[in-house]
Amino acid sequence: MPSATTGPRRIALIGADGQLGTDLLKTLAGESVTALYYPDFDITRSDPTRARLASINPEVVINTAAFHRVDECEDNPEQALAVNALAVRNLARMCRDLGASLVHFSTDYVFDGRKGRPYVEEDAPQPLMVYGVSKLAGEYLVRNTLERHFLIRTCGLYGEAGCKEKGGHFVDMILRREEQGLPLRVVGDQRVTPTSTVELARGVAELIRTEHFGLYHMTNEGECSWYEFAREAFDLIGKKPRIEAVDSSAYGSKARRPLYSVLENKKAKAVGLHPFSHWKDALRDYLRRKGYSVRD
Ligand SMILES: NC(=O)c1ccc[n+]([C@@H]2O[C@H](COP(=O)([O-])OP(=O)(O)OC[C@H]3O[C@@H](n4cnc5c(N)ncnc54)[C@H](OP(=O)(O)O)[C@@H]3O)[C@@H](O)[C@H]2O)c1
């Protein structure tokens, strides 16, 4: 593991009760972390944000906040840009003034999917929807403002805390529907790499011990459609419900999504970070942690 610093550091963690924030808080237990919670701490309110960060005087700021209800972003581009881009620029400026580094998260949805093979950090983004545009704007504003940044693109997050904004996450939603006897219709034509927040949090904790700033792809390994992901979850817990694979066009979603948005962790591997596990292994671990009896 590459290591540039030792000893606990002062870290400000924004969105500490979110899906990823919850696992970051646990993983960073050895550091001196100030957990910041919405709406008390709202990154779109620039003056209070600056005052609070100045009082913490962090060495690292980790921002997990986002407006990421993808379809709603189509109707609310102002809010998407306010949270995902302009507030992020302000954070980058505050970090610059405080001499802190900034960890910020972006998305596989900055790509249009036409490559059809895993995307590396050097590939040109081409978002198809407002959410992706706003996240890409956030990326550019961070890069343009602050040298000491870690920009981390990830994909299909799931973790024990779930995502309040989206009413949970895919795995819990699909298991719950089966338990309730509801029909299971799952998109079969979008290929992704679902990623465990436990593993992402570990990767972040390792990365911020280094001075290897820049843009990173960080996901579990391998790829699948959402349909295959659902199938595997049920296989692991020994159930065989009927699942219908549907095309994303059948959902009539407002936002267009890429049909292929698998990310290759090229840079994370190049700097020697501990490898991420295959998505099937990460899913097995998750289901075990949730208390399911899972086959090996
Ligand atoms: N979830 C995914 O599948 C996925 C995929 C790719 C990339 N990402 C990116 O990964 C990051 C983390 O995602 P996540 O799933 O952990 O999201 P999450 O569960 O929604 O967590 C975000 C946290 O930030 C808080 N927050 C929202 N608006 C805020 C604001 N204006 N100021 C301060 N805090 C605010 C939320 O509070 P409330 O919960 O009270 O609103 C929540 O605690 C985001 O940048 C997201 O774009 C996520």
The ligand as a Tripos MOL2 file, in Angstrom:
@<TRIPOS>MOLECULE
LIG
   48    52     1     0     0
SMALL
NO_CHARGES

@<TRIPOS>ATOM
      1 N1        -25.6260    5.9330   -5.2490 N.am      1 LIG1
      2 C1        -25.0450    5.5740   -6.3900 C.2       1 LIG1
      3 O1        -25.4110    4.5640   -6.9830 O.2       1 LIG1
      4 C2        -23.9080    6.3930   -6.9690 C.ar      1 LIG1
      5 C3        -23.3330    6.0050   -8.1970 C.ar      1 LIG1
      6 C4        -22.2720    6.7620   -8.7170 C.ar      1 LIG1
      7 C5        -21.8290    7.8750   -8.0170 C.ar      1 LIG1
      8 N2        -22.4170    8.2400   -6.8400 N.ar      1 LIG1
      9 C6        -21.9220    9.4210   -6.1290 C.3       1 LIG1
     10 O2        -21.4060    8.9800   -4.8870 O.3       1 LIG1
     11 C7        -21.6110    9.9880   -3.8900 C.3       1 LIG1
     12 C8        -22.2440    9.3640   -2.6470 C.3       1 LIG1
     13 O3        -23.4730    8.7490   -2.9890 O.3       1 LIG1
     14 P1        -24.4250    8.0780   -1.8900 P.3       1 LIG1
     15 O4        -25.1720    6.9850   -2.5820 O.co2     1 LIG1
     16 O5        -23.6770    7.7900   -0.6400 O.co2     1 LIG1
     17 O6        -25.4340    9.2990   -1.6360 O.3       1 LIG1
     18 P2        -26.4140    9.5700   -0.3870 P.3       1 LIG1
     19 O7        -26.7300    8.3030    0.3300 O.co2     1 LIG1
     20 O8        -27.5430   10.3780   -0.9460 O.co2     1 LIG1
     21 O9        -25.5080   10.4620    0.5750 O.3       1 LIG1
     22 C9        -25.3290   11.8380    0.3650 C.3       1 LIG1
     23 C10       -25.2630   12.5130    1.7090 C.3       1 LIG1
     24 O10       -25.1330   13.9350    1.5060 O.3       1 LIG1
     25 C11       -26.2090   14.6050    2.1850 C.3       1 LIG1
     26 N3        -26.5640   15.8140    1.4160 N.ar      1 LIG1
     27 C12       -27.4800   15.9480    0.4180 C.ar      1 LIG1
     28 N4        -27.5130   17.2120   -0.0170 N.ar      1 LIG1
     29 C13       -26.6160   17.9050    0.7350 C.ar      1 LIG1
     30 C14       -26.2110   19.2520    0.7890 C.ar      1 LIG1
     31 N5        -26.7430   20.1940   -0.0230 N.pl3     1 LIG1
     32 N6        -25.2490   19.6330    1.6860 N.ar      1 LIG1
     33 C15       -24.6980   18.7020    2.5190 C.ar      1 LIG1
     34 N7        -25.0520   17.4090    2.5280 N.ar      1 LIG1
     35 C16       -26.0110   17.0110    1.6460 C.ar      1 LIG1
     36 C17       -27.3300   13.5980    2.2460 C.3       1 LIG1
     37 O11       -28.2520   13.9320    3.2700 O.3       1 LIG1
     38 P3        -29.7890   13.4100    3.1550 P.3       1 LIG1
     39 O12       -29.6970   11.9150    2.9820 O.co2     1 LIG1
     40 O13       -30.3980   13.8350    4.4570 O.co2     1 LIG1
     41 O14       -30.3640   14.0660    1.9300 O.co2     1 LIG1
     42 C18       -26.5320   12.3290    2.5530 C.3       1 LIG1
     43 O15       -26.1900   12.2750    3.9130 O.3       1 LIG1
     44 C19       -22.4200   11.0890   -4.5820 C.3       1 LIG1
     45 O16       -21.5180   12.0880   -5.0300 O.3       1 LIG1
     46 C20       -23.0190   10.4140   -5.8000 C.3       1 LIG1
     47 O17       -23.2390   11.3210   -6.8790 O.3       1 LIG1
     48 C21       -23.4410    7.5120   -6.3010 C.ar      1 LIG1
@<TRIPOS>BOND
     1     1     2 1
     2     2     3 2
     3     2     4 1
     4     4     5 ar
     5     4    48 ar
     6     5     6 ar
     7     6     7 ar
     8     7     8 ar
     9     8     9 1
    10     8    48 ar
    11     9    10 1
    12     9    46 1
    13    10    11 1
    14    11    12 1
    15    11    44 1
    16    12    13 1
    17    13    14 1
    18    14    15 2
    19    14    16 1
    20    14    17 1
    21    17    18 1
    22    18    19 2
    23    18    20 1
    24    18    21 1
    25    21    22 1
    26    22    23 1
    27    23    24 1
    28    23    42 1
    29    24    25 1
    30    25    26 1
    31    25    36 1
    32    26    27 ar
    33    26    35 ar
    34    27    28 ar
    35    28    29 ar
    36    29    30 ar
    37    29    35 ar
    38    30    31 1
    39    30    32 ar
    40    32    33 ar
    41    33    34 ar
    42    34    35 ar
    43    36    37 1
    44    36    42 1
    45    37    38 1
    46    38    39 2
    47    38    40 1
    48    38    41 1
    49    42    43 1
    50    44    45 1
    51    44    46 1
    52    46    47 1
@<TRIPOS>SUBSTRUCTURE
     1 LIG1         1 GROUP 0 **** ****
